[in-house]
Amino acid sequence: MSVAGSTLTIVLTNTTSADAGDGGAGNLLAGLGFNLPTGVTIGNGTVSMAGSIALGFTAPGDNDISDEWGYRNGIPTQGHFDPIGSGDGPATLTVNTVISSQKTDAPNQFSGTNNLKGPGFGLASPLAAVGGQDAIQDHVTITLNLSGTVPGDLIDQIDSNSVILAFGSPALSTIPEPTTLLLAILAMPFLGVRKSLEN
């Protein structure tokens, strides 16, 4: 993650070395949840797959895949990130911002057409099978234009709270709660290390 003024840039990569879920869509990294400070929200943004490989689909000429990813401002009430524990999300962790390829996670599509289809165009690791799902191998670059007063220590504030990675589709129940919780625990120190290396 990096921030410049009111623009937050996230480079998201699936580096799992083995099955994260139960194969197929369960191995696709399909969402990221974190906390923005009070009064700061996503206004709009874009998602690009430039420098990555399209698996099962033809990459758009401009590498813009904003129609396959979306966002949510506010505490989720369904999907992977539901803090009240609907059966799909981690009941003990709360986030107020979600970036995802899942319509249940992210009702606001970056392209504005609100037609997210599911884990398709999620991120595939080169070491885990995705069962023929349309996917992106390597990374996506998520550029978020934030509204509100963005603090200078935004990355530190994000890093000091819950950060959750989600795989697969909650509608298919491919990711049990303990797996998502474990990924969240593992993700927090990684983000701290990444931030330290960039300083």
C-alpha positions as CSV (number, residue, x, y, z in Angstrom):
1,M,0.0,0.0,0.0
2,S,1.1,3.6,-0.6
3,V,-0.6,6.9,-0.4
4,A,-0.1,10.2,-2.2
5,G,-2.5,13.0,-1.1
6,S,-6.0,11.5,-1.3
7,T,-5.0,8.6,-3.5
8,L,-4.5,5.2,-1.9
9,T,-2.8,2.6,-4.2
10,I,-2.8,-1.1,-3.3
11,V,-0.9,-3.8,-5.3
12,L,-2.7,-7.1,-4.5
13,T,-1.0,-10.4,-5.2
14,N,-1.9,-14.0,-4.5
15,T,1.3,-15.8,-3.4
16,T,-0.2,-18.9,-1.7
17,S,2.0,-22.0,-2.2
18,A,-0.8,-24.5,-1.9
19,D,-4.6,-24.7,-2.0
20,A,-6.1,-21.9,0.1
21,G,-9.6,-23.2,-0.2
22,D,-10.9,-26.5,-1.5
23,G,-9.7,-26.0,-5.1
24,G,-11.2,-24.1,-8.0
25,A,-12.8,-20.8,-7.1
26,G,-11.7,-21.3,-3.5
27,N,-8.1,-20.7,-4.5
28,L,-8.8,-17.3,-6.0
29,L,-8.0,-14.2,-3.9
30,A,-11.2,-12.3,-4.3
31,G,-11.3,-9.7,-1.6
32,L,-9.5,-7.4,0.8
33,G,-11.0,-5.8,3.9
34,F,-9.4,-3.1,6.0
35,N,-10.3,0.0,8.1
36,L,-10.2,3.6,6.9
37,P,-10.2,6.3,9.6
38,T,-13.5,7.9,10.6
39,G,-14.7,10.4,7.9
40,V,-12.5,8.9,5.1
41,T,-14.3,6.8,2.4
42,I,-13.7,5.6,-1.1
43,G,-15.1,8.1,-3.6
44,N,-14.2,6.1,-6.7
45,G,-11.3,4.2,-8.2
46,T,-9.9,1.8,-10.8
47,V,-8.4,-1.6,-11.0
48,S,-5.7,-2.5,-13.5
49,M,-4.1,-5.9,-14.4
50,A,-1.2,-4.3,-16.3
51,G,1.8,-6.6,-16.1
52,S,-0.2,-9.7,-15.2
53,I,-1.5,-12.7,-17.2
54,A,-5.2,-13.3,-18.1
55,L,-6.3,-16.9,-17.5
56,G,-9.4,-18.0,-19.4
57,F,-10.3,-14.6,-20.8
58,T,-8.8,-12.0,-23.1
59,A,-7.3,-9.0,-21.2
60,P,-8.8,-5.7,-22.3
61,G,-6.5,-3.5,-24.4
62,D,-6.1,-0.9,-21.6
63,N,-5.8,-3.6,-18.8
64,D,-8.6,-1.9,-17.0
65,I,-10.7,-4.5,-15.2
66,S,-12.7,-2.1,-13.0
67,D,-15.9,-3.8,-14.1
68,E,-14.8,-6.9,-12.3
69,W,-14.0,-5.4,-9.0
70,G,-15.9,-3.1,-6.6
71,Y,-15.9,-1.6,-3.2
72,R,-18.0,-1.1,0.0
73,N,-17.9,1.8,2.4
74,G,-19.1,1.0,5.9
75,I,-19.3,-2.2,7.9
76,P,-20.4,-5.1,5.7
77,T,-23.7,-6.9,6.4
78,Q,-23.1,-9.9,4.2
79,G,-20.4,-11.8,2.4
80,H,-16.9,-12.7,3.5
81,F,-16.5,-9.7,5.7
82,D,-19.8,-9.7,7.7
83,P,-18.8,-9.1,11.3
84,I,-22.0,-10.5,12.8
85,G,-21.1,-14.0,11.6
86,S,-23.7,-14.9,9.0
87,G,-21.8,-18.0,8.3
88,D,-19.6,-16.6,5.5
89,G,-17.5,-14.1,7.3
90,P,-15.2,-13.8,10.3
91,A,-17.4,-13.0,13.2
92,T,-14.6,-11.7,15.4
93,L,-13.0,-9.1,13.1
94,T,-14.6,-5.9,11.8
95,V,-13.6,-3.8,8.8
96,N,-15.3,-0.7,7.4
97,T,-13.9,-0.9,3.8
98,V,-13.9,-3.7,1.3
99,I,-12.4,-4.2,-2.2
100,S,-13.7,-7.3,-3.9
101,S,-14.7,-9.2,-7.0
102,Q,-17.8,-10.4,-5.1
103,K,-21.1,-8.6,-5.5
104,T,-22.1,-9.7,-1.9
105,D,-18.9,-8.1,-0.6
106,A,-18.8,-5.0,-2.8
107,P,-22.1,-3.6,-4.0
108,N,-20.5,-0.5,-5.6
109,Q,-18.7,-1.4,-8.8
110,F,-15.8,0.8,-9.9
111,S,-17.1,1.0,-13.4
112,G,-20.5,2.0,-12.2
113,T,-22.6,-0.8,-13.8
114,N,-22.9,-2.9,-10.6
115,N,-22.6,-6.2,-12.4
116,L,-20.0,-8.1,-10.4
117,K,-20.2,-11.8,-11.2
118,G,-18.4,-13.6,-8.4
119,P,-14.8,-14.8,-8.0
120,G,-14.1,-14.7,-11.7
121,F,-11.1,-12.3,-12.4
122,G,-9.9,-12.9,-8.9
123,L,-6.2,-13.4,-8.3
124,A,-4.6,-16.8,-9.0
125,S,-1.4,-18.1,-7.5
126,P,0.8,-19.9,-10.0
127,L,1.0,-22.8,-7.5
128,A,-2.7,-23.5,-6.9
129,A,-5.3,-24.8,-9.3
130,V,-8.3,-22.6,-10.0
131,G,-10.4,-25.2,-11.9
132,G,-10.8,-23.3,-15.1
133,Q,-12.1,-20.1,-13.5
134,D,-11.4,-16.8,-15.3
135,A,-8.5,-15.4,-13.3
136,I,-5.6,-13.0,-13.2
137,Q,-2.2,-14.4,-12.4
138,D,0.2,-12.2,-10.6
139,H,-1.3,-8.9,-9.4
140,V,-3.9,-6.2,-9.7
141,T,-3.2,-2.5,-9.0
142,I,-6.1,-0.9,-7.1
143,T,-6.2,2.9,-7.2
144,L,-8.6,4.4,-4.7
145,N,-9.6,8.1,-4.7
146,L,-10.5,8.9,-1.1
147,S,-13.0,11.4,0.2
148,G,-12.6,13.2,3.5
149,T,-9.5,14.4,5.3
150,V,-6.8,11.8,4.6
151,P,-4.2,11.7,7.5
152,G,-0.5,11.6,6.7
153,D,-0.1,8.4,8.6
154,L,-3.0,6.6,6.8
155,I,-0.9,3.4,6.1
156,D,0.1,3.2,9.8
157,Q,-3.6,3.5,10.8
158,I,-4.7,0.8,8.3
159,D,-1.8,-1.5,9.4
160,S,-2.7,-1.1,13.1
161,N,-6.3,-2.5,12.6
162,S,-7.8,-5.6,11.1
163,V,-6.7,-6.5,7.6
164,I,-8.6,-9.5,6.0
165,L,-7.9,-11.4,2.8
166,A,-10.8,-13.5,1.4
167,F,-10.7,-16.3,-1.1
168,G,-13.4,-17.8,-3.3
169,S,-17.2,-17.1,-3.2
170,P,-19.1,-16.9,0.1
171,A,-22.2,-18.1,-1.8
172,L,-20.4,-21.4,-2.4
173,S,-19.1,-21.5,1.2
174,T,-15.7,-22.4,-0.1
175,I,-13.8,-20.6,2.7
176,P,-14.6,-21.6,6.3
177,E,-14.3,-18.9,8.9
178,P,-11.1,-20.2,10.5
179,T,-9.3,-20.0,7.2
180,T,-10.3,-16.4,6.6
181,L,-9.4,-15.6,10.2
182,L,-5.9,-17.2,9.8
183,L,-5.3,-15.2,6.6
184,A,-6.2,-12.0,8.4
185,I,-3.8,-12.8,11.2
186,L,-1.0,-13.6,8.7
187,A,-1.7,-10.5,6.6
188,M,-1.3,-8.0,9.3
189,P,2.4,-8.6,10.0
190,F,3.1,-8.9,6.2
191,L,1.7,-5.4,5.6
192,G,3.9,-4.1,8.4
193,V,7.0,-5.7,6.8
194,R,6.1,-4.4,3.4
195,K,5.6,-0.9,4.8
196,S,8.9,-1.1,6.6
197,L,10.7,-2.1,3.4
198,E,9.3,0.8,1.5
199,N,10.5,3.3,4.1
